[in-house]
Amino acid sequence: MQSKKDPKKLVLALAGGVGGAKLAHGLSLVKDPCDLVIVVNTGDDFTHLGFHISPDLDSVIYKFAGINDPIRGWGIENETWNFMDALSRIGGETWFNIGDRDLATHVERTQRLAEGQTLSEVTQELCRSYKISQNIVPMSDHRIGTIVDTEEGDFFFQDYFVKLSCKPVFTGVHFKGMEHAAPALGFTDSLSNPALAAVIICPSNPFISIEPILSLPGIKNTLEKLRVPVVAVSPIIGNKSIKGPAAKMLAEIGLPVSPLGIVKFYEKKIDGIVIDQFDAHLEQDIVKEGIEVLVTKTLMSSFNDEKLLAENTLNLANKIRKKG
Amino acid sequence: MQSKKDPKKLVLALAGGVGGAKLAHGLSLVKDPCDLVIVVNTGDDFTHLGFHISPDLDSVIYKFAGINDPIRGWGIENETWNFMDALSRIGGETWFNIGDRDLATHVERTQRLAEGQTLSEVTQELCRSYKISQNIVPMSDHRIGTIVDTEEGDFFFQDYFVKLSCKPVFTGVHFKGMEHAAPALGFTDSLSNPALAAVIICPSNPFISIEPILSLPGIKNTLEKLRVPVVAVSPIIGNKSIKGPAAKMLAEIGLPVSPLGIVKFYEKKIDGIVIDQFDAHLEQDIVKEGIEVLVTKTLMSSFNDEKLLAENTLNLANKIRKKG
């Protein structure tokens, strides 16, 4: 851990949904709220039933509010589904599941955006109402749409993910609206903060959760110029994604389905990676790529797992930083 | 009842919320679906949380779908409130209660209106999905807002009704948007249908449920010219409203708080009125006003009550029609 006298104490975490939420939460257990900024992917945001839905922001907020459903992996625990049942009865669109409690978030967010608040402001107010003291920031206040390129054509993320169950063969991603978008102020502020000690890429899907964040105008350049370690935590253990289609996507674009594939995808964008004990045999191959490695338990099944992984990840970042 | 050979068999019912829904349902138990048109007040419609909410249409639709909550008097039976609970937690507006199932109607209606459907079309599709074969028509496809005039100023209906619990002293009503509104096609079509046998004014609040319908451009004139009996059912029994603020409103504008007050309010717009046995002593006073009277049980606590009141009301209309 960093010394208390270290002026470099700000940690910037880049996160997608559930895996990102877990490590970000782990970081919150070892960092003061004012020394942690969590930037969340909004490329999955979409309009459905008239609502602005931000699936990754919700996963992170619900996790920090302590109301996330750990079994289902999304939405709110002890959820009920009477809205969906009634909607189904009157012929409404039911391909995207929304719980009765979860719906309140979508309604309130949509209302506030319609009243002219930015997504950052809405997120801040949602956090305040859940008494979340950490700084959770959408990657952008602009509307960006992640488009999944497949052998069967291009699909908006939710169509690919929910309607098509990720079945079409993945060939890449691009982002609608990215050229006119800007990173949110809370994101750029943390990047230009002299106290910035590390950028942590959470174990989220690199293509659809992290790449949108890194693709925001100026971000890759800024990260390259920053003399701050960028450390990823592998979302792949063995040859499997902890959750979601990351393993399938790696395979389909011809990258190794292992933490090595993650390293190859992030290429020069990361300085270090945290991989699971199960993948310890890959350590030397990754080091050959010029990337520092820390081997530890990466599956997070408890707050303690989250905390330990956060500590280990920060330790690797600190070690890289001290090396210069 | 009318003879089967009578070509005049179309009945047009004007209805507000719960009381109107009950008598309209009673009419549906004695009339073929194609011989009944139910025109519903939309002056209470308002936008809340981004939704177009049509309280009276919903009361009628839920009643005909057999899913209305008879105890609460509005909304859907076996309702849950998890959306509202969650909304309250994140600081949303909670002065207007929306159940989880009820919400589906508002979401679907709002979506369809945003896609360009008229309120008549949306209502028709909602009825179809609930397998309602009766013709339920909003009074207008235009947006009209009932404004309640009080000694404390003018209030939108829902503000007066829900937020202020009808407390300010009532002085009258007016209707925002009425001058640019037109009656819905289903309404004007039934008025110009040569088969029209009777117009039934359901036992709804005369000021805030029926007056908006009658105030639509051309309606009062058309009703006057039509040689078709207009029969009201009194929403007042004794000196009390069966539900809502009708009695309070009659008192505050200086009309008798009794079926006689209803007669005086409707003035020359009705030919007959059905009053409760409890008010039998008023029969002669009402007849003096030139209005035909039928005395019967008007409180509807069962489908059978609804059916009997419908039959009695149609009998009075028929009697007036035969007199010419």
Interface residues (C-beta under 8 A of the other chain):
Chain A: L49 G50 I76 E79 T80 N82 F83 M84 D85 A86 L87 R89 I90 G91 G92 G99 D100 R101 D102 L103 A104 T105 V107 E108 T110 Q111 A114 E125 L126 S129 Y130
Chain B: L49 G50 I76 E79 T80 N82 F83 M84 D85 A86 L87 R89 I90 G91 G92 G99 D100 R101 D102 L103 A104 T105 V107 E108 T110 Q111 A114 E125 L126 S129 Y130
